[in-house]
Amino acid sequence: MNWPLNQSMQLTQKQAGKRPLRVIGFTALINFLGLLLALIISLFLIGPLIYMKFGDSLSTEDVEQALLNEPIMVYSELFLTITTIIATLLLAKWLQGRKLNSFAFYKDNFLKKYGLGIVIAAALMIITFLANLLMGTITVQINPQADGLAFILLLIGFMVQGMSEEILLRGYLMNGLAAAWGVPLAILINSIFFSLLHYANPGITVLALVNIALAGIFFSLLFYITDNMWLTGAAHSFWNFIMGVVFGVQVSGLVLPGTLLITESKAEASLINGGDFGFEGGLVVTIILIIACIYLISKRPKELKVI
């Protein structure tokens, strides 16, 4: 099966060479530093609020619940992923000589490409939602506490968060590995890494980890075929945003404030609807992602276009 390097992969190869182990090491380092910095800043922001709420009776359980439920913690987790974007692009430039075009950031029609990514995400998530609704695995109601400010903050936050993961895992890790080891192995490795990043999320299950890996394969194939970070970043961002903020479903176990709808998963159908982890932990998403991946594989480029 032929998997030629696309344009951004060829540019990565020319600019940074073939150094797959360095790429893997830098990916792990960037992710660790990003998480550490985000945690420190988040605790600095939310620490005083937790103390004001619980005072001297503060316990470990109180801190855990506050970290999970305080809206400011959710916002900070999303917005602070911008540190991953900055660290990835700067390290790639300073240490490997990579330019933005090696991440598939192109100026031509970037708004149109971003919009197409939104459409793709919306289509897949609406199908997922309707499938669960028709099978009776969820109940839905309008959220009486829907919040316009929360909607805007979460929209921007997910736009940053989704793009940060795509830049690190697809633009940096996948392209760096593809330049040395080929496209299939690069897709597999970055998708496994993507899944492992969610290992400690609330409500995680084996099926959820499998589905996150499948999602990684889907976004990797989408990035490989379209060769456009704007499109892939939008698809990732709005997959999360539509699922979490519009439909009110947990996003990889994360409960969001001020959603438009409230979607409750029936416990007896958790294998189908994903339970406490959200749709990404259910069989509906498994089936949809497998079908989507098979379709994208059939659309992969068959000939090498040398730049």
C-alpha positions as CSV (number, residue, x, y, z in Angstrom):
1,M,0.0,0.0,0.0
2,N,1.5,3.3,-1.1
3,W,1.7,6.2,1.3
4,P,3.7,9.0,-0.3
5,L,4.8,12.0,1.8
6,N,2.6,15.0,1.4
7,Q,3.9,18.6,1.0
8,S,4.2,19.5,4.7
9,M,6.0,16.1,5.4
10,Q,8.4,16.7,2.6
11,L,9.1,20.2,3.9
12,T,9.6,18.8,7.4
13,Q,12.1,16.3,5.9
14,K,14.0,19.1,4.1
15,Q,14.0,21.5,7.0
16,A,14.6,19.2,10.0
17,G,16.0,16.0,8.4
18,K,15.3,12.5,9.7
19,R,15.6,12.5,13.5
20,P,12.6,10.5,14.8
21,L,13.9,9.8,18.3
22,R,14.6,13.5,18.9
23,V,11.1,14.2,17.7
24,I,9.6,11.7,20.1
25,G,11.7,13.1,23.0
26,F,10.7,16.7,22.3
27,T,7.1,15.7,22.0
28,A,7.1,14.1,25.5
29,L,9.1,17.1,26.9
30,I,6.8,19.7,25.4
31,N,3.7,17.9,26.7
32,F,5.2,17.6,30.2
33,L,6.2,21.2,30.4
34,G,2.9,22.4,29.0
35,L,1.0,20.4,31.6
36,L,3.2,21.5,34.4
37,L,3.0,25.2,33.5
38,A,-0.8,24.9,33.1
39,L,-1.2,23.2,36.5
40,I,0.9,25.8,38.3
41,I,-1.0,28.7,36.7
42,S,-4.3,27.0,37.3
43,L,-3.6,26.4,41.0
44,F,-2.4,30.0,41.3
45,L,-5.7,31.2,39.8
46,I,-8.1,28.9,41.7
47,G,-6.2,28.4,44.9
48,P,-7.6,31.5,46.6
49,L,-11.1,30.7,45.5
50,I,-10.9,27.2,47.0
51,Y,-9.6,28.6,50.3
52,M,-12.4,31.2,50.4
53,K,-15.0,28.5,49.7
54,F,-13.8,26.0,52.3
55,G,-11.7,27.9,54.7
56,D,-9.8,26.0,57.5
57,S,-11.9,22.9,56.9
58,L,-10.2,22.3,53.5
59,S,-9.6,18.7,52.7
60,T,-8.0,16.7,49.9
61,E,-11.5,15.7,48.7
62,D,-12.6,19.4,48.7
63,V,-9.7,20.3,46.5
64,E,-10.4,17.5,44.0
65,Q,-14.0,18.4,43.7
66,A,-13.2,22.1,43.3
67,L,-10.7,21.4,40.6
68,L,-13.2,19.3,38.7
69,N,-16.2,21.6,39.2
70,E,-15.0,25.2,39.3
71,P,-15.7,26.9,35.9
72,I,-12.5,29.0,36.1
73,M,-10.5,25.7,36.2
74,V,-12.2,24.5,33.0
75,Y,-11.5,27.8,31.3
76,S,-7.9,27.9,32.4
77,E,-7.2,24.3,31.3
78,L,-8.4,25.2,27.8
79,F,-6.8,28.6,27.4
80,L,-3.5,27.6,28.9
81,T,-3.0,25.0,26.1
82,I,-1.7,28.0,24.2
83,T,1.6,27.3,26.0
84,T,1.8,24.1,24.0
85,I,1.3,25.9,20.7
86,I,4.0,28.5,21.5
87,A,6.5,25.9,22.9
88,T,6.0,23.5,19.9
89,L,6.5,26.2,17.2
90,L,9.4,27.9,18.9
91,L,11.3,24.7,19.7
92,A,10.7,23.4,16.2
93,K,12.1,26.6,14.7
94,W,15.0,27.1,17.1
95,L,16.2,23.5,17.4
96,Q,15.2,22.1,14.0
97,G,14.8,25.0,11.6
98,R,11.2,24.2,10.9
99,K,8.9,26.8,9.4
100,L,5.1,27.1,9.6
101,N,4.7,25.6,6.2
102,S,6.1,22.3,7.6
103,F,3.1,22.3,9.9
104,A,0.8,22.7,6.9
105,F,-0.1,26.3,7.9
106,Y,-0.8,27.9,4.5
107,K,-2.3,31.3,3.8
108,D,-4.4,30.3,0.8
109,N,-8.1,30.0,1.6
110,F,-7.4,29.4,5.3
111,L,-10.8,30.7,6.4
112,K,-12.5,28.4,3.9
113,K,-10.4,25.4,5.1
114,Y,-11.2,26.2,8.7
115,G,-14.9,26.4,7.9
116,L,-14.7,23.0,6.2
117,G,-13.1,21.5,9.3
118,I,-16.1,22.8,11.3
119,V,-18.6,21.2,8.9
120,I,-16.8,17.9,9.1
121,A,-16.8,17.9,12.9
122,A,-20.5,19.0,13.0
123,A,-21.6,16.3,10.7
124,L,-19.9,13.5,12.7
125,M,-21.0,14.8,16.0
126,I,-24.7,15.3,14.9
127,I,-24.7,11.7,13.5
128,T,-23.3,10.5,16.9
129,F,-25.9,12.5,18.9
130,L,-28.9,11.4,16.7
131,A,-27.8,7.8,16.7
132,N,-27.8,7.7,20.6
133,L,-31.0,9.7,20.7
134,L,-32.8,7.3,18.3
135,M,-31.6,4.3,20.2
136,G,-32.9,5.8,23.5
137,T,-29.5,5.7,25.2
138,I,-29.7,9.4,26.3
139,T,-32.2,12.0,27.5
140,V,-31.9,15.6,26.4
141,Q,-33.3,18.9,27.7
142,I,-32.6,22.6,27.3
143,N,-30.3,23.9,29.9
144,P,-32.1,26.6,31.9
145,Q,-28.7,27.9,33.1
146,A,-27.2,28.2,29.6
147,D,-24.7,31.1,29.7
148,G,-23.7,33.3,26.8
149,L,-20.4,34.3,28.3
150,A,-19.6,30.7,29.1
151,F,-20.5,29.8,25.5
152,I,-18.0,32.4,24.1
153,L,-15.2,31.5,26.5
154,L,-15.6,27.8,25.8
155,L,-15.7,28.4,22.1
156,I,-12.4,30.3,22.1
157,G,-11.0,27.9,24.6
158,F,-11.7,24.8,22.5
159,M,-10.4,26.6,19.4
160,V,-7.1,27.0,21.2
161,Q,-7.1,23.5,22.8
162,G,-7.9,21.5,19.7
163,M,-5.4,23.4,17.6
164,S,-2.7,22.9,20.3
165,E,-3.1,19.1,20.2
166,E,-3.0,19.1,16.4
167,I,0.1,21.2,16.2
168,L,2.0,19.0,18.6
169,L,0.7,15.6,17.6
170,R,0.1,15.9,13.9
171,G,2.1,18.9,12.8
172,Y,5.2,18.1,14.9
173,L,5.2,14.5,15.9
174,M,3.4,12.9,12.9
175,N,5.3,14.9,10.3
176,G,8.6,14.4,12.0
177,L,8.1,10.6,12.2
178,A,6.7,10.3,8.7
179,A,9.9,12.0,7.3
180,A,11.9,9.2,8.7
181,W,9.7,6.1,9.2
182,G,6.9,6.7,6.7
183,V,3.3,7.7,7.0
184,P,1.6,4.5,8.4
185,L,3.9,4.2,11.4
186,A,3.8,7.9,12.1
187,I,0.0,7.8,12.2
188,L,0.0,4.8,14.5
189,I,2.6,6.2,17.0
190,N,1.0,9.7,17.3
191,S,-2.5,8.2,17.7
192,I,-1.3,5.9,20.5
193,F,0.4,8.9,22.2
194,F,-2.8,10.9,21.8
195,S,-4.8,8.1,23.5
196,L,-2.3,7.9,26.4
197,L,-2.6,11.6,27.0
198,H,-6.2,10.9,28.2
199,Y,-5.3,7.9,30.4
200,A,-6.0,9.9,33.7
201,N,-9.2,11.5,32.5
202,P,-12.4,11.0,34.7
203,G,-14.5,8.1,33.6
204,I,-11.8,6.5,31.4
205,T,-12.3,3.0,30.2
206,V,-10.5,0.6,27.8
207,L,-13.1,1.3,25.1
208,A,-12.6,5.1,25.6
209,L,-8.8,4.7,25.2
210,V,-9.5,2.7,22.0
211,N,-11.8,5.3,20.7
212,I,-9.4,8.1,21.5
213,A,-6.8,6.2,19.5
214,L,-9.3,5.9,16.6
215,A,-10.0,9.6,16.8
216,G,-6.2,10.2,16.6
217,I,-6.1,8.0,13.5
218,F,-9.0,9.9,12.0
219,F,-7.5,13.3,12.6
220,S,-4.1,12.0,11.3
221,L,-5.7,10.7,8.1
222,L,-7.6,14.0,7.7
223,F,-4.4,16.0,8.2
224,Y,-2.4,13.7,5.8
225,I,-5.0,13.9,3.0
226,T,-5.9,17.6,3.3
227,D,-2.4,18.6,4.3
228,N,-3.9,21.6,6.1
229,M,-3.6,22.4,9.8
230,W,-6.4,25.0,9.7
231,L,-8.9,22.4,8.6
232,T,-7.7,19.6,10.9
233,G,-7.4,22.0,13.9
234,A,-10.9,23.2,13.3
235,A,-12.3,19.7,13.0
236,H,-10.7,18.7,16.3
237,S,-11.7,21.9,18.1
238,F,-15.4,21.7,17.0
239,W,-15.7,18.0,17.6
240,N,-15.1,18.8,21.2
241,F,-17.1,22.1,21.2
242,I,-20.2,20.7,19.6
243,M,-20.2,17.6,21.7
244,G,-19.6,19.4,25.0
245,V,-21.0,23.0,24.7
246,V,-23.8,22.5,22.3
247,F,-25.0,19.0,23.2
248,G,-23.9,19.1,26.9
249,V,-22.0,15.8,26.8
250,Q,-18.9,15.2,28.9
251,V,-15.8,15.8,26.7
252,S,-13.3,13.0,27.6
253,G,-14.8,13.0,31.1
254,L,-14.8,16.8,31.5
255,V,-18.1,18.4,32.6
256,L,-18.6,21.9,31.2
257,P,-20.5,24.9,32.6
258,G,-23.3,26.8,30.9
259,T,-24.0,24.4,28.0
260,L,-26.9,24.9,25.6
261,L,-28.4,21.4,26.2
262,I,-28.1,18.9,29.0
263,T,-27.6,15.4,27.8
264,E,-27.8,12.6,30.3
265,S,-26.5,9.2,29.5
266,K,-28.5,6.2,30.7
267,A,-26.4,4.0,32.9
268,E,-27.7,0.7,31.5
269,A,-26.5,1.8,28.0
270,S,-23.1,3.1,29.0
271,L,-21.4,0.7,26.6
272,I,-23.2,2.4,23.7
273,N,-23.3,6.1,24.9
274,G,-20.0,6.2,26.7
275,G,-21.3,6.8,30.2
276,D,-19.4,9.3,32.4
277,F,-16.6,9.7,29.8
278,G,-19.0,11.0,27.2
279,F,-19.7,9.9,23.7
280,E,-16.1,9.1,23.0
281,G,-16.4,6.2,25.4
282,G,-19.2,4.4,23.6
283,L,-19.6,2.0,20.7
284,V,-21.5,4.5,18.5
285,V,-18.3,6.6,18.2
286,T,-16.3,3.4,17.6
287,I,-18.4,2.5,14.6
288,I,-18.5,6.0,13.2
289,L,-14.8,6.5,13.5
290,I,-14.0,3.2,11.9
291,I,-16.2,4.0,8.9
292,A,-14.7,7.5,8.6
293,C,-11.2,6.1,8.8
294,I,-11.9,3.5,6.1
295,Y,-13.3,6.2,3.9
296,L,-10.3,8.5,4.4
297,I,-7.9,5.6,3.7
298,S,-9.6,5.1,0.4
299,K,-9.0,8.8,-0.5
300,R,-5.3,8.9,0.3
301,P,-2.9,10.2,-2.4
302,K,-1.5,7.4,-4.5
303,E,1.4,9.2,-6.2
304,L,4.3,11.2,-4.8
305,K,4.3,14.9,-5.7
306,V,7.9,16.0,-5.1
307,I,8.3,19.7,-4.2
